[in-house]
Amino acid sequence: MITIHCDACSRKLFRYQKIGKGKLLHCWLARISSDHSVREGDQVYCTCGQHIGVVEGPWINLHGGSFTVRGSALKK
Ligand SMILES: [Zn+2]
């Protein structure tokens, strides 16, 4: 399980089940176990106003550089 934090204010945005080692480019909505983000339509923001990404169908397409990842992915 990893946690995804806002790069601007360090607040926790998501707890997320990441599988595999690659760079995190999008978050499957089904794998988010807790969600502290703010939605405006399909836009995803931190509570501080930082733009995090856009919901595109089954995942959130993350805006690179807007977040930091802590924790480790399952190796697979
Ligand atoms: Zn923030």
N, CA, C, O and the ligand as a Tripos MOL2 file, in Angstrom:
@<TRIPOS>MOLECULE
protein
  305   303    77     0     0
PROTEIN
NO_CHARGES

@<TRIPOS>ATOM
      1 N           0.8550   -1.1970    0.0000 N.3       1 MET1
      2 CA          0.0000    0.0000    0.0000 C.3       1 MET1
      3 C           0.8870    1.2420    0.0000 C.2       1 MET1
      4 O           1.8550    1.3230    0.7560 O.2       1 MET1
      5 N           0.5570    2.1810   -0.8310 N.am      2 ILE2
      6 CA          1.2950    3.4430   -0.8470 C.3       2 ILE2
      7 C           0.3510    4.5700   -0.4410 C.2       2 ILE2
      8 O          -0.8710    4.4350   -0.5120 O.2       2 ILE2
      9 N           0.9330    5.6620   -0.0230 N.am      3 THR3
     10 CA          0.1290    6.8580    0.1680 C.3       3 THR3
     11 C           0.6290    7.9070   -0.8160 C.2       3 THR3
     12 O           1.8230    8.0230   -1.0890 O.2       3 THR3
     13 N          -0.3200    8.6570   -1.3310 N.am      4 ILE4
     14 CA         -0.0360    9.7070   -2.2980 C.3       4 ILE4
     15 C          -0.3300   11.0340   -1.6130 C.2       4 ILE4
     16 O          -1.4350   11.2680   -1.1230 O.2       4 ILE4
     17 N           0.6830   11.8990   -1.5890 N.am      5 HIS5
     18 CA          0.5790   13.1670   -0.8850 C.3       5 HIS5
     19 C           0.6640   14.3210   -1.8700 C.2       5 HIS5
     20 O           1.3130   14.2310   -2.9120 O.2       5 HIS5
     21 N           0.0020   15.3880   -1.5200 N.am      6 CYS6
     22 CA          0.1050   16.6170   -2.3070 C.3       6 CYS6
     23 C           1.5340   17.1390   -2.2390 C.2       6 CYS6
     24 O           2.1300   17.1830   -1.1630 O.2       6 CYS6
     25 N           2.0840   17.5330   -3.3790 N.am      7 ASP7
     26 CA          3.4420   18.0550   -3.4070 C.3       7 ASP7
     27 C           3.5090   19.4750   -2.8540 C.2       7 ASP7
     28 O           4.5650   19.9210   -2.4080 O.2       7 ASP7
     29 N           2.3810   20.1840   -2.8840 N.am      8 ALA8
     30 CA          2.3690   21.5810   -2.4330 C.3       8 ALA8
     31 C           2.2560   21.6940   -0.9120 C.2       8 ALA8
     32 O           2.9280   22.5230   -0.2980 O.2       8 ALA8
     33 N           1.4030   20.8560   -0.3020 N.am      9 CYS9
     34 CA          1.1400   21.0240    1.1370 C.3       9 CYS9
     35 C           1.3880   19.7500    1.9440 C.2       9 CYS9
     36 O           1.2750   19.7630    3.1690 O.2       9 CYS9
     37 N           1.7240   18.6530    1.2680 N.am     10 SER10
     38 CA          2.0400   17.3640    1.9140 C.3      10 SER10
     39 C           0.8450   16.6590    2.5410 C.2      10 SER10
     40 O           1.0240   15.6310    3.1930 O.2      10 SER10
     41 N          -0.3560   17.1710    2.3680 N.am     11 ARG11
     42 CA         -1.5160   16.4450    2.8760 C.3      11 ARG11
     43 C          -1.6540   15.1100    2.1590 C.2      11 ARG11
     44 O          -1.2620   14.9550    1.0020 O.2      11 ARG11
     45 N          -2.2230   14.1520    2.8840 N.am     12 LYS12
     46 CA         -2.4830   12.8540    2.2790 C.3      12 LYS12
     47 C          -3.6880   12.9610    1.3560 C.2      12 LYS12
     48 O          -4.7310   13.4970    1.7330 O.2      12 LYS12
     49 N          -3.5300   12.4410    0.1350 N.am     13 LEU13
     50 CA         -4.6270   12.4660   -0.8350 C.3      13 LEU13
     51 C          -5.3040   11.1000   -0.9610 C.2      13 LEU13
     52 O          -6.5290   10.9880   -0.9110 O.2      13 LEU13
     53 N          -4.4750   10.0640   -1.1270 N.am     14 PHE14
     54 CA         -5.0200    8.7220   -1.3390 C.3      14 PHE14
     55 C          -4.1720    7.6940   -0.6140 C.2      14 PHE14
     56 O          -2.9620    7.8610   -0.4570 O.2      14 PHE14
     57 N          -4.8220    6.6340   -0.1770 N.am     15 ARG15
     58 CA         -4.1250    5.3860    0.0660 C.3      15 ARG15
     59 C          -4.4550    4.5040   -1.1230 C.2      15 ARG15
     60 O          -5.6100    4.4080   -1.5390 O.2      15 ARG15
     61 N          -3.4460    3.8700   -1.6580 N.am     16 TYR16
     62 CA         -3.6120    3.2410   -2.9610 C.3      16 TYR16
     63 C          -2.8480    1.9290   -3.0180 C.2      16 TYR16
     64 O          -1.7130    1.8220   -2.5530 O.2      16 TYR16
     65 N          -3.5000    0.9390   -3.6000 N.am     17 GLN17
     66 CA         -2.8570   -0.3530   -3.8020 C.3      17 GLN17
     67 C          -2.1480   -0.3400   -5.1480 C.2      17 GLN17
     68 O          -2.7590   -0.5660   -6.1930 O.2      17 GLN17
     69 N          -0.8510   -0.0730   -5.1050 N.am     18 LYS18
     70 CA         -0.0840   -0.0490   -6.3610 C.3      18 LYS18
     71 C           0.4970   -1.4240   -6.6060 C.2      18 LYS18
     72 O           1.0120   -2.0620   -5.6890 O.2      18 LYS18
     73 N           0.4160   -1.8720   -7.8270 N.am     19 ILE19
     74 CA          0.9780   -3.1670   -8.2110 C.3      19 ILE19
     75 C           2.0020   -2.9150   -9.3000 C.2      19 ILE19
     76 O           1.7180   -2.2540  -10.2980 O.2      19 ILE19
     77 N           3.2020   -3.4520   -9.0940 N.am     20 GLY20
     78 CA          4.2650   -3.2700  -10.0750 C.3      20 GLY20
     79 C           5.1280   -2.0780   -9.7110 C.2      20 GLY20
     80 O           4.7580   -1.2480   -8.8810 O.2      20 GLY20
     81 N           6.2870   -2.0110  -10.3510 N.am     21 LYS21
     82 CA          7.3210   -1.0660   -9.9400 C.3      21 LYS21
     83 C           7.2860    0.2660  -10.6650 C.2      21 LYS21
     84 O           7.8420    1.2500  -10.1790 O.2      21 LYS21
     85 N           6.6480    0.3100  -11.8060 N.am     22 GLY22
     86 CA          6.7880    1.4880  -12.6620 C.3      22 GLY22
     87 C           6.3850    2.7880  -11.9940 C.2      22 GLY22
     88 O           5.8000    2.8030  -10.9110 O.2      22 GLY22
     89 N           6.7090    3.8640  -12.6610 N.am     23 LYS23
     90 CA          6.3280    5.1910  -12.2130 C.3      23 LYS23
     91 C           4.8010    5.2750  -12.1670 C.2      23 LYS23
     92 O           4.1030    4.7430  -13.0310 O.2      23 LYS23
     93 N           4.3090    5.9520  -11.1410 N.am     24 LEU24
     94 CA          2.8560    6.0730  -10.9880 C.3      24 LEU24
     95 C           2.3400    7.1640  -11.9300 C.2      24 LEU24
     96 O           2.6350    8.3470  -11.7590 O.2      24 LEU24
     97 N           1.5690    6.7390  -12.9190 N.am     25 LEU25
     98 CA          1.0370    7.6870  -13.9030 C.3      25 LEU25
     99 C          -0.4590    7.8710  -13.7650 C.2      25 LEU25
    100 O          -1.0040    8.9370  -14.0470 O.2      25 LEU25
    101 N          -1.1100    6.8070  -13.3230 N.am     26 HIS26
    102 CA         -2.5260    6.9410  -13.0490 C.3      26 HIS26
    103 C          -2.9180    6.0140  -11.9090 C.2      26 HIS26
    104 O          -2.2270    5.0410  -11.6080 O.2      26 HIS26
    105 N          -4.0450    6.3410  -11.2830 N.am     27 CYS27
    106 CA         -4.5720    5.5970  -10.1440 C.3      27 CYS27
    107 C          -5.8790    4.9490  -10.5520 C.2      27 CYS27
    108 O          -6.8280    5.6360  -10.9300 O.2      27 CYS27
    109 N          -5.9320    3.6440  -10.4770 N.am     28 TRP28
    110 CA         -7.2160    2.9700  -10.6980 C.3      28 TRP28
    111 C          -8.1370    3.3070   -9.5430 C.2      28 TRP28
    112 O          -7.7670    3.1470   -8.3810 O.2      28 TRP28
    113 N          -9.3260    3.7700   -9.8550 N.am     29 LEU29
    114 CA        -10.2660    4.1560   -8.7930 C.3      29 LEU29
    115 C         -10.5870    2.9720   -7.8860 C.2      29 LEU29
    116 O         -10.7710    3.1410   -6.6810 O.2      29 LEU29
    117 N         -10.6530    1.7790   -8.4620 N.am     30 ALA30
    118 CA        -11.0110    0.5880   -7.6830 C.3      30 ALA30
    119 C          -9.9420    0.2310   -6.6590 C.2      30 ALA30
    120 O         -10.2230   -0.4970   -5.7080 O.2      30 ALA30
    121 N          -8.7000    0.7400   -6.8380 N.am     31 ARG31
    122 CA         -7.6160    0.3830   -5.9220 C.3      31 ARG31
    123 C          -7.3580    1.4630   -4.8730 C.2      31 ARG31
    124 O          -6.4730    1.3080   -4.0310 O.2      31 ARG31
    125 N          -8.1160    2.5430   -4.9170 N.am     32 ILE32
    126 CA         -7.9540    3.5920   -3.9070 C.3      32 ILE32
    127 C          -8.7260    3.1660   -2.6690 C.2      32 ILE32
    128 O          -9.9330    2.9310   -2.7360 O.2      32 ILE32
    129 N          -8.0300    3.0660   -1.5320 N.am     33 SER33
    130 CA         -8.7270    2.5970   -0.3300 C.3      33 SER33
    131 C          -9.1680    3.7460    0.5630 C.2      33 SER33
    132 O         -10.1060    3.5830    1.3430 O.2      33 SER33
    133 N          -8.5240    4.8970    0.4740 N.am     34 SER34
    134 CA         -9.1070    6.0640    1.1140 C.3      34 SER34
    135 C          -8.7880    7.2870    0.2730 C.2      34 SER34
    136 O          -7.6980    7.4100   -0.2860 O.2      34 SER34
    137 N          -9.7270    8.1620    0.1940 N.am     35 ASP35
    138 CA         -9.6670    9.2610   -0.7640 C.3      35 ASP35
    139 C          -9.9540   10.5670   -0.0190 C.2      35 ASP35
    140 O         -11.0590   10.7810    0.4800 O.2      35 ASP35
    141 N          -8.9330   11.4420    0.0470 N.am     36 HIS36
    142 CA         -9.0800   12.7300    0.7330 C.3      36 HIS36
    143 C          -9.0550   13.8860   -0.2550 C.2      36 HIS36
    144 O          -8.9200   15.0460    0.1330 O.2      36 HIS36
    145 N          -9.1860   13.5610   -1.5290 N.am     37 SER37
    146 CA         -9.1160   14.6000   -2.5490 C.3      37 SER37
    147 C         -10.4620   15.3040   -2.6950 C.2      37 SER37
    148 O         -11.4750   14.8910   -2.1300 O.2      37 SER37
    149 N         -10.4320   16.3700   -3.4660 N.am     38 VAL38
    150 CA        -11.6280   17.1640   -3.7440 C.3      38 VAL38
    151 C         -11.9120   17.0390   -5.2360 C.2      38 VAL38
    152 O         -11.0090   17.1740   -6.0620 O.2      38 VAL38
    153 N         -13.1720   16.7800   -5.5750 N.am     39 ARG39
    154 CA        -13.5420   16.6490   -6.9900 C.3      39 ARG39
    155 C         -14.3860   17.8330   -7.4250 C.2      39 ARG39
    156 O         -15.2820   18.2870   -6.7150 O.2      39 ARG39
    157 N         -14.0670   18.3180   -8.6230 N.am     40 GLU40
    158 CA        -14.9630   19.2740   -9.2880 C.3      40 GLU40
    159 C         -15.2150   18.7030  -10.6620 C.2      40 GLU40
    160 O         -14.3960   18.8610  -11.5680 O.2      40 GLU40
    161 N         -16.3510   18.0360  -10.8220 N.am     41 GLY41
    162 CA        -16.5830   17.2980  -12.0550 C.3      41 GLY41
    163 C         -15.5700   16.1830  -12.1500 C.2      41 GLY41
    164 O         -15.4580   15.3700  -11.2320 O.2      41 GLY41
    165 N         -14.8220   16.1250  -13.2510 N.am     42 ASP42
    166 CA        -13.8100   15.0800  -13.3930 C.3      42 ASP42
    167 C         -12.4160   15.5660  -12.9880 C.2      42 ASP42
    168 O         -11.4390   14.8340  -13.1480 O.2      42 ASP42
    169 N         -12.3150   16.7780  -12.4730 N.am     43 GLN43
    170 CA        -11.0230   17.3070  -12.0340 C.3      43 GLN43
    171 C         -10.7790   16.9390  -10.5670 C.2      43 GLN43
    172 O         -11.6930   16.9890   -9.7450 O.2      43 GLN43
    173 N          -9.5480   16.5730  -10.2550 N.am     44 VAL44
    174 CA         -9.1970   16.1440   -8.9040 C.3      44 VAL44
    175 C          -8.2110   17.1510   -8.3140 C.2      44 VAL44
    176 O          -7.1830   17.4660   -8.9150 O.2      44 VAL44
    177 N          -8.5450   17.6430   -7.1360 N.am     45 TYR45
    178 CA         -7.7200   18.6370   -6.4670 C.3      45 TYR45
    179 C          -7.4070   18.1920   -5.0530 C.2      45 TYR45
    180 O          -8.1220   17.3790   -4.4670 O.2      45 TYR45
    181 N          -6.3180   18.7420   -4.5100 N.am     46 CYS46
    182 CA         -6.0700   18.6920   -3.0800 C.3      46 CYS46
    183 C          -6.9550   19.7440   -2.4120 C.2      46 CYS46
    184 O          -7.4480   20.6630   -3.0680 O.2      46 CYS46
    185 N          -7.1510   19.5970   -1.0970 N.am     47 THR47
    186 CA         -7.9230   20.6250   -0.3900 C.3      47 THR47
    187 C          -7.2240   21.9850   -0.4170 C.2      47 THR47
    188 O          -7.8690   23.0050   -0.1720 O.2      47 THR47
    189 N          -5.9100   22.0260   -0.7120 N.am     48 CYS48
    190 CA         -5.2020   23.3120   -0.8020 C.3      48 CYS48
    191 C          -5.3880   23.9710   -2.1630 C.2      48 CYS48
    192 O          -4.9800   25.1160   -2.3560 O.2      48 CYS48
    193 N          -6.0020   23.2600   -3.1120 N.am     49 GLY49
    194 CA         -6.2190   23.8360   -4.4320 C.3      49 GLY49
    195 C          -5.2840   23.3120   -5.5040 C.2      49 GLY49
    196 O          -5.4980   23.5630   -6.6900 O.2      49 GLY49
    197 N          -4.2450   22.5820   -5.1000 N.am     50 GLN50
    198 CA         -3.3330   21.9730   -6.0800 C.3      50 GLN50
    199 C          -4.1050   21.0180   -6.9960 C.2      50 GLN50
    200 O          -4.8850   20.1890   -6.5270 O.2      50 GLN50
    201 N          -3.8800   21.1450   -8.2930 N.am     51 HIS51
    202 CA         -4.5150   20.2360   -9.2490 C.3      51 HIS51
    203 C          -3.7370   18.9290   -9.2790 C.2      51 HIS51
    204 O          -2.5320   18.9220   -9.5290 O.2      51 HIS51
    205 N          -4.4280   17.8260   -9.0250 N.am     52 ILE52
    206 CA         -3.7620   16.5260   -8.9180 C.3      52 ILE52
    207 C          -3.9180   15.7020  -10.1840 C.2      52 ILE52
    208 O          -2.9830   15.0160  -10.5960 O.2      52 ILE52
    209 N          -5.0730   15.7620  -10.7950 N.am     53 GLY53
    210 CA         -5.2790   14.9550  -11.9950 C.3      53 GLY53
    211 C          -6.7070   15.0630  -12.4930 C.2      53 GLY53
    212 O          -7.4970   15.8930  -12.0440 O.2      53 GLY53
    213 N          -7.0050   14.1790  -13.4490 N.am     54 VAL54
    214 CA         -8.3030   14.1780  -14.1060 C.3      54 VAL54
    215 C          -8.8270   12.7470  -14.1320 C.2      54 VAL54
    216 O          -8.1040   11.8170  -14.4880 O.2      54 VAL54
    217 N         -10.0950   12.5800  -13.7490 N.am     55 VAL55
    218 CA        -10.7060   11.2590  -13.8440 C.3      55 VAL55
    219 C         -10.9830   10.9610  -15.3150 C.2      55 VAL55
    220 O         -11.6790   11.7120  -15.9980 O.2      55 VAL55
    221 N         -10.4230    9.8480  -15.7860 N.am     56 GLU56
    222 CA        -10.6350    9.4090  -17.1680 C.3      56 GLU56
    223 C         -11.0970    7.9680  -17.1260 C.2      56 GLU56
    224 O         -10.2850    7.0430  -17.1110 O.2      56 GLU56
    225 N         -12.4040    7.7850  -17.1080 N.am     57 GLY57
    226 CA        -12.9580    6.4310  -17.0570 C.3      57 GLY57
    227 C         -12.6000    5.7480  -15.7520 C.2      57 GLY57
    228 O         -12.9530    6.2470  -14.6840 O.2      57 GLY57
    229 N         -11.9050    4.6140  -15.8110 N.am     58 PRO58
    230 CA        -11.6880    3.8160  -14.5980 C.3      58 PRO58
    231 C         -10.5330    4.3070  -13.7450 C.2      58 PRO58
    232 O         -10.3040    3.7520  -12.6700 O.2      58 PRO58
    233 N          -9.7930    5.3290  -14.1760 N.am     59 TRP59
    234 CA         -8.6610    5.7850  -13.3960 C.3      59 TRP59
    235 C          -8.5810    7.2990  -13.3420 C.2      59 TRP59
    236 O          -9.2540    8.0170  -14.0800 O.2      59 TRP59
    237 N          -7.7200    7.7550  -12.4260 N.am     60 ILE60
    238 CA         -7.3600    9.1730  -12.3730 C.3      60 ILE60
    239 C          -6.0370    9.3240  -13.1100 C.2      60 ILE60
    240 O          -5.0390    8.7080  -12.7360 O.2      60 ILE60
    241 N          -6.0320   10.1270  -14.1330 N.am     61 ASN61
    242 CA         -4.7940   10.4340  -14.8490 C.3      61 ASN61
    243 C          -4.0700   11.5070  -14.0400 C.2      61 ASN61
    244 O          -4.5050   12.6580  -14.0000 O.2      61 ASN61
    245 N          -2.9590   11.1260  -13.3910 N.am     62 LEU62
    246 CA         -2.2960   12.0190  -12.4450 C.3      62 LEU62
    247 C          -1.4690   13.0620  -13.1680 C.2      62 LEU62
    248 O          -0.8390   12.7880  -14.1890 O.2      62 LEU62
    249 N          -1.4860   14.2460  -12.6250 N.am     63 HIS63
    250 CA         -0.7410   15.3740  -13.1730 C.3      63 HIS63
    251 C           0.6790   15.2930  -12.5970 C.2      63 HIS63
    252 O           0.8890   15.5380  -11.4090 O.2      63 HIS63
    253 N           1.6390   14.9510  -13.4420 N.am     64 GLY64
    254 CA          3.0150   14.7270  -12.9690 C.3      64 GLY64
    255 C           3.5490   15.9250  -12.2060 C.2      64 GLY64
    256 O           3.3400   17.0700  -12.6070 O.2      64 GLY64
    257 N           4.2410   15.6590  -11.1030 N.am     65 GLY65
    258 CA          4.8410   16.7250  -10.3260 C.3      65 GLY65
    259 C           3.9220   17.3640   -9.3110 C.2      65 GLY65
    260 O           4.3440   18.2430   -8.5590 O.2      65 GLY65
    261 N           2.6550   16.9310   -9.2750 N.am     66 SER66
    262 CA          1.7090   17.5360   -8.3410 C.3      66 SER66
    263 C           1.5900   16.7440   -7.0480 C.2      66 SER66
    264 O           0.8960   17.1560   -6.1190 O.2      66 SER66
    265 N           2.2790   15.5940   -6.9930 N.am     67 PHE67
    266 CA          2.1100   14.7100   -5.8410 C.3      67 PHE67
    267 C           3.4350   14.0080   -5.5380 C.2      67 PHE67
    268 O           4.3310   13.9540   -6.3810 O.2      67 PHE67
    269 N           3.5400   13.4780   -4.3350 N.am     68 THR68
    270 CA          4.6650   12.6240   -3.9800 C.3      68 THR68
    271 C           4.1080   11.3110   -3.4460 C.2      68 THR68
    272 O           3.0170   11.2650   -2.8780 O.2      68 THR68
    273 N           4.8730   10.2550   -3.6380 N.am     69 VAL69
    274 CA          4.4490    8.9080   -3.2720 C.3      69 VAL69
    275 C           5.3170    8.4170   -2.1260 C.2      69 VAL69
    276 O           6.5400    8.5500   -2.1610 O.2      69 VAL69
    277 N           4.6770    7.8460   -1.1090 N.am     70 ARG70
    278 CA          5.4150    7.2310   -0.0120 C.3      70 ARG70
    279 C           4.9410    5.8050    0.1530 C.2      70 ARG70
    280 O           3.7840    5.4840   -0.1180 O.2      70 ARG70
    281 N           5.8390    4.9590    0.5980 N.am     71 GLY71
    282 CA          5.4920    3.5550    0.7610 C.3      71 GLY71
    283 C           5.9810    2.7490   -0.4220 C.2      71 GLY71
    284 O           6.6640    3.2700   -1.3040 O.2      71 GLY71
    285 N           5.6290    1.4730   -0.4370 N.am     72 SER72
    286 CA          6.1640    0.6050   -1.4850 C.3      72 SER72
    287 C           5.0530   -0.1640   -2.1590 C.2      72 SER72
    288 O           4.0190   -0.4700   -1.5660 O.2      72 SER72
    289 N           5.3010   -0.4660   -3.4180 N.am     73 ALA73
    290 CA          4.3390   -1.2130   -4.2250 C.3      73 ALA73
    291 C           4.5390   -2.7050   -4.0020 C.2      73 ALA73
    292 O           5.6120   -3.1500   -3.5930 O.2      73 ALA73
    293 N           3.5090   -3.4520   -4.2740 N.am     74 LEU74
    294 CA          3.6600   -4.9050   -4.3200 C.3      74 LEU74
    295 C           4.5590   -5.2540   -5.4870 C.2      74 LEU74
    296 O           4.4090   -4.7210   -6.5870 O.2      74 LEU74
    297 N           5.4860   -6.1470   -5.2380 N.am     75 LYS75
    298 CA          6.3470   -6.5870   -6.3520 C.3      75 LYS75
    299 C           5.6370   -7.6820   -7.1190 C.2      75 LYS75
    300 O           5.1440   -8.6470   -6.5350 O.2      75 LYS75
    301 N           5.5890   -7.5270   -8.4070 N.am     76 LYS76
    302 CA          4.8670   -8.4830   -9.2150 C.3      76 LYS76
    303 C           5.4750   -8.5030  -10.6000 C.2      76 LYS76
    304 O           5.0170   -9.2500  -11.4650 O.2      76 LYS76
    305 ZN         -2.2670   20.2810   -1.0920 Zn       77 ZN77
@<TRIPOS>BOND
     1     1     2 1
     2     2     3 1
     3     3     4 2
     4     3     5 am
     5     5     6 1
     6     6     7 1
     7     7     8 2
     8     7     9 am
     9     9    10 1
    10    10    11 1
    11    11    12 2
    12    11    13 am
    13    13    14 1
    14    14    15 1
    15    15    16 2
    16    15    17 am
    17    17    18 1
    18    18    19 1
    19    19    20 2
    20    19    21 am
    21    21    22 1
    22    22    23 1
    23    23    24 2
    24    23    25 am
    25    25    26 1
    26    26    27 1
    27    27    28 2
    28    27    29 am
    29    29    30 1
    30    30    31 1
    31    31    32 2
    32    31    33 am
    33    33    34 1
    34    34    35 1
    35    35    36 2
    36    35    37 am
    37    37    38 1
    38    38    39 1
    39    39    40 2
    40    39    41 am
    41    41    42 1
    42    42    43 1
    43    43    44 2
    44    43    45 am
    45    45    46 1
    46    46    47 1
    47    47    48 2
    48    47    49 am
    49    49    50 1
    50    50    51 1
    51    51    52 2
    52    51    53 am
    53    53    54 1
    54    54    55 1
    55    55    56 2
    56    55    57 am
    57    57    58 1
    58    58    59 1
    59    59    60 2
    60    59    61 am
    61    61    62 1
    62    62    63 1
    63    63    64 2
    64    63    65 am
    65    65    66 1
    66    66    67 1
    67    67    68 2
    68    67    69 am
    69    69    70 1
    70    70    71 1
    71    71    72 2
    72    71    73 am
    73    73    74 1
    74    74    75 1
    75    75    76 2
    76    75    77 am
    77    77    78 1
    78    78    79 1
    79    79    80 2
    80    79    81 am
    81    81    82 1
    82    82    83 1
    83    83    84 2
    84    83    85 am
    85    85    86 1
    86    86    87 1
    87    87    88 2
    88    87    89 am
    89    89    90 1
    90    90    91 1
    91    91    92 2
    92    91    93 am
    93    93    94 1
    94    94    95 1
    95    95    96 2
    96    95    97 am
    97    97    98 1
    98    98    99 1
    99    99   100 2
   100    99   101 am
   101   101   102 1
   102   102   103 1
   103   103   104 2
   104   103   105 am
   105   105   106 1
   106   106   107 1
   107   107   108 2
   108   107   109 am
   109   109   110 1
   110   110   111 1
   111   111   112 2
   112   111   113 am
   113   113   114 1
   114   114   115 1
   115   115   116 2
   116   115   117 am
   117   117   118 1
   118   118   119 1
   119   119   120 2
   120   119   121 am
   121   121   122 1
   122   122   123 1
   123   123   124 2
   124   123   125 am
   125   125   126 1
   126   126   127 1
   127   127   128 2
   128   127   129 am
   129   129   130 1
   130   130   131 1
   131   131   132 2
   132   131   133 am
   133   133   134 1
   134   134   135 1
   135   135   136 2
   136   135   137 am
   137   137   138 1
   138   138   139 1
   139   139   140 2
   140   139   141 am
   141   141   142 1
   142   142   143 1
   143   143   144 2
   144   143   145 am
   145   145   146 1
   146   146   147 1
   147   147   148 2
   148   147   149 am
   149   149   150 1
   150   150   151 1
   151   151   152 2
   152   151   153 am
   153   153   154 1
   154   154   155 1
   155   155   156 2
   156   155   157 am
   157   157   158 1
   158   158   159 1
   159   159   160 2
   160   159   161 am
   161   161   162 1
   162   162   163 1
   163   163   164 2
   164   163   165 am
   165   165   166 1
   166   166   167 1
   167   167   168 2
   168   167   169 am
   169   169   170 1
   170   170   171 1
   171   171   172 2
   172   171   173 am
   173   173   174 1
   174   174   175 1
   175   175   176 2
   176   175   177 am
   177   177   178 1
   178   178   179 1
   179   179   180 2
   180   179   181 am
   181   181   182 1
   182   182   183 1
   183   183   184 2
   184   183   185 am
   185   185   186 1
   186   186   187 1
   187   187   188 2
   188   187   189 am
   189   189   190 1
   190   190   191 1
   191   191   192 2
   192   191   193 am
   193   193   194 1
   194   194   195 1
   195   195   196 2
   196   195   197 am
   197   197   198 1
   198   198   199 1
   199   199   200 2
   200   199   201 am
   201   201   202 1
   202   202   203 1
   203   203   204 2
   204   203   205 am
   205   205   206 1
   206   206   207 1
   207   207   208 2
   208   207   209 am
   209   209   210 1
   210   210   211 1
   211   211   212 2
   212   211   213 am
   213   213   214 1
   214   214   215 1
   215   215   216 2
   216   215   217 am
   217   217   218 1
   218   218   219 1
   219   219   220 2
   220   219   221 am
   221   221   222 1
   222   222   223 1
   223   223   224 2
   224   223   225 am
   225   225   226 1
   226   226   227 1
   227   227   228 2
   228   227   229 am
   229   229   230 1
   230   230   231 1
   231   231   232 2
   232   231   233 am
   233   233   234 1
   234   234   235 1
   235   235   236 2
   236   235   237 am
   237   237   238 1
   238   238   239 1
   239   239   240 2
   240   239   241 am
   241   241   242 1
   242   242   243 1
   243   243   244 2
   244   243   245 am
   245   245   246 1
   246   246   247 1
   247   247   248 2
   248   247   249 am
   249   249   250 1
   250   250   251 1
   251   251   252 2
   252   251   253 am
   253   253   254 1
   254   254   255 1
   255   255   256 2
   256   255   257 am
   257   257   258 1
   258   258   259 1
   259   259   260 2
   260   259   261 am
   261   261   262 1
   262   262   263 1
   263   263   264 2
   264   263   265 am
   265   265   266 1
   266   266   267 1
   267   267   268 2
   268   267   269 am
   269   269   270 1
   270   270   271 1
   271   271   272 2
   272   271   273 am
   273   273   274 1
   274   274   275 1
   275   275   276 2
   276   275   277 am
   277   277   278 1
   278   278   279 1
   279   279   280 2
   280   279   281 am
   281   281   282 1
   282   282   283 1
   283   283   284 2
   284   283   285 am
   285   285   286 1
   286   286   287 1
   287   287   288 2
   288   287   289 am
   289   289   290 1
   290   290   291 1
   291   291   292 2
   292   291   293 am
   293   293   294 1
   294   294   295 1
   295   295   296 2
   296   295   297 am
   297   297   298 1
   298   298   299 1
   299   299   300 2
   300   299   301 am
   301   301   302 1
   302   302   303 1
   303   303   304 2
@<TRIPOS>SUBSTRUCTURE
     1 MET1         2 RESIDUE 1 A MET
     2 ILE2         6 RESIDUE 1 A ILE
     3 THR3        10 RESIDUE 1 A THR
     4 ILE4        14 RESIDUE 1 A ILE
     5 HIS5        18 RESIDUE 1 A HIS
     6 CYS6        22 RESIDUE 1 A CYS
     7 ASP7        26 RESIDUE 1 A ASP
     8 ALA8        30 RESIDUE 1 A ALA
     9 CYS9        34 RESIDUE 1 A CYS
    10 SER10       38 RESIDUE 1 A SER
    11 ARG11       42 RESIDUE 1 A ARG
    12 LYS12       46 RESIDUE 1 A LYS
    13 LEU13       50 RESIDUE 1 A LEU
    14 PHE14       54 RESIDUE 1 A PHE
    15 ARG15       58 RESIDUE 1 A ARG
    16 TYR16       62 RESIDUE 1 A TYR
    17 GLN17       66 RESIDUE 1 A GLN
    18 LYS18       70 RESIDUE 1 A LYS
    19 ILE19       74 RESIDUE 1 A ILE
    20 GLY20       78 RESIDUE 1 A GLY
    21 LYS21       82 RESIDUE 1 A LYS
    22 GLY22       86 RESIDUE 1 A GLY
    23 LYS23       90 RESIDUE 1 A LYS
    24 LEU24       94 RESIDUE 1 A LEU
    25 LEU25       98 RESIDUE 1 A LEU
    26 HIS26      102 RESIDUE 1 A HIS
    27 CYS27      106 RESIDUE 1 A CYS
    28 TRP28      110 RESIDUE 1 A TRP
    29 LEU29      114 RESIDUE 1 A LEU
    30 ALA30      118 RESIDUE 1 A ALA
    31 ARG31      122 RESIDUE 1 A ARG
    32 ILE32      126 RESIDUE 1 A ILE
    33 SER33      130 RESIDUE 1 A SER
    34 SER34      134 RESIDUE 1 A SER
    35 ASP35      138 RESIDUE 1 A ASP
    36 HIS36      142 RESIDUE 1 A HIS
    37 SER37      146 RESIDUE 1 A SER
    38 VAL38      150 RESIDUE 1 A VAL
    39 ARG39      154 RESIDUE 1 A ARG
    40 GLU40      158 RESIDUE 1 A GLU
    41 GLY41      162 RESIDUE 1 A GLY
    42 ASP42      166 RESIDUE 1 A ASP
    43 GLN43      170 RESIDUE 1 A GLN
    44 VAL44      174 RESIDUE 1 A VAL
    45 TYR45      178 RESIDUE 1 A TYR
    46 CYS46      182 RESIDUE 1 A CYS
    47 THR47      186 RESIDUE 1 A THR
    48 CYS48      190 RESIDUE 1 A CYS
    49 GLY49      194 RESIDUE 1 A GLY
    50 GLN50      198 RESIDUE 1 A GLN
    51 HIS51      202 RESIDUE 1 A HIS
    52 ILE52      206 RESIDUE 1 A ILE
    53 GLY53      210 RESIDUE 1 A GLY
    54 VAL54      214 RESIDUE 1 A VAL
    55 VAL55      218 RESIDUE 1 A VAL
    56 GLU56      222 RESIDUE 1 A GLU
    57 GLY57      226 RESIDUE 1 A GLY
    58 PRO58      230 RESIDUE 1 A PRO
    59 TRP59      234 RESIDUE 1 A TRP
    60 ILE60      238 RESIDUE 1 A ILE
    61 ASN61      242 RESIDUE 1 A ASN
    62 LEU62      246 RESIDUE 1 A LEU
    63 HIS63      250 RESIDUE 1 A HIS
    64 GLY64      254 RESIDUE 1 A GLY
    65 GLY65      258 RESIDUE 1 A GLY
    66 SER66      262 RESIDUE 1 A SER
    67 PHE67      266 RESIDUE 1 A PHE
    68 THR68      270 RESIDUE 1 A THR
    69 VAL69      274 RESIDUE 1 A VAL
    70 ARG70      278 RESIDUE 1 A ARG
    71 GLY71      282 RESIDUE 1 A GLY
    72 SER72      286 RESIDUE 1 A SER
    73 ALA73      290 RESIDUE 1 A ALA
    74 LEU74      294 RESIDUE 1 A LEU
    75 LYS75      298 RESIDUE 1 A LYS
    76 LYS76      302 RESIDUE 1 A LYS
    77 ZN77       305 GROUP 0 **** ****
